[in-house]
């Protein structure tokens, strides 16, 4: 019974995210107002839709995370957008970690180029502490955060340590994006 519920929840989240992605590609967001109007169409569920989309885009990396951060800040304002983005991206990061732990390298290599895996494996072997490398990568923009979350699961990094790195490192870059895009 629990397995069926999990499957239904996952299917619902995937369907919502795919609808949102389809709408993004089919719609023309040529102004802040057009994006806000689009998000208003989801009514009270709009923040939840953005949060789920942000989690989904980490688990299935199809778009850069900063696009969702921009959408959140523009549609809901700096702080409400920040919270939707932070919760969604952090949740997606933890899901990616556990997926990699459970399904291993085959899953990661189907989602990311083998070259990226080899490149980061080499860097990590040379680093003295992957924990600090991960924290800095999560803290700063333009690192392959999604990949590193999966990679952390592959190397069997301690789950509590991983979750704390996400909790403490994720908000700063997302907050910077939210403030910058909230000024638009």
Order of alpha helices (4+ residues) and beta strands (2+ residues): alpha-alpha-alpha-alpha-alpha-alpha-alpha-alpha-alpha-alpha
